[in-house]
């Protein structure tokens, strides 16, 4: 296999699309050290920062999604789409990729569509139990579709589907060895239980409001709190860093250590988070965002809860939180069964399996 290959990767908008793309790139780089990589993202989204931080070049498209209500942004959408298709065509012609990989998000639509038009072997990776519109549109054009959930034949051609799972950070596979390190890293008391709150990279307003309301409850239970409030909410909630036993973070880079510290995890149910939490194997309370396309976070969470592997608490049920949490906290058997059941759903070789499929396309 020739080493001088060009690999185009597109995906972004949220960490759930970006981090799988970076994980795939990292695995390909290990196998093909001389390969050239180019990411394609949306101009004003977080991939424009996160991808260069990971050591890869990226080009931005002028693209965004369609709002559910009539707005000026919707009127601009046709112009953005045409602009993005033309720029994607230029990128394909100049970079001449040997393979194109899409992990979802607005930018991957034009980039993968143009790659397919120019006969570049292409593959998409769908993280969610309910696919986004971009991947639904691309499904007929690409060679293979890597998925993380069962029963996606409703949306994709069955002969293209491969159940691989979602790429996750490889450092999560050994978190059981990092417990002592985590107490030092976060300055925690080993004699107390720790709850980890994850609202996604931008943050989750309703989850943050809940945690603010429950701080006295956590104090009464002698619970330590590691609270990732998200970039949009740091200014509002960082004052709680002054409360003993509470620490507020905009973003946690050392997620392996944070997971190692946690006894119970409260999390949104984005696809990447769900995949990570299956590998982590701790008791989880999912609070899905109801404000996402097709309510896919609730569907992601239910796919775990249906295996008795987590607890689902809808935003409309948050007034029962303290009862649900305290019941779990006091039931060691329930904690152990949730841990065992969620670990059984893990697909830890996802990145390797996806890259194996990309290699098959390269060899063709």
Buried (B, 14 or more C-beta within 10 A) or exposed (E): EEEEBBBBBBBBBBBBBBBBBBBBBBBBBEBBEEBBBBBBBBBEBBBBEBBEEBEBEBBBBBBBBEEEEEEEEBEEBEEBBEBBBEBBBEBBEEBEBBBBBBBBBBBBBBBBBBBBEBEBBBBBBBBBBBBBBBBEEBBEEBBBBBBBBEEBEEBBEEEBBBEBBBBBBBEBBEBEEBEEBBBEBBEBEEEEBBBBBBBBBBBBBBBBBBBEEBBEBBBEBEBBBBBBBBEBBBEBBBEBEEBEBBBBBBBBEBBBBBBBBBBBBBBBBBBBBBBBBBBBBBBBBBBBBEEBEEBBBBBBBBBBBEEEBBBBBEBEEBEEBBEBBEEBBEEEEBBEBBBEBBBEBBBBEBBEBBBBBBBEBBEE
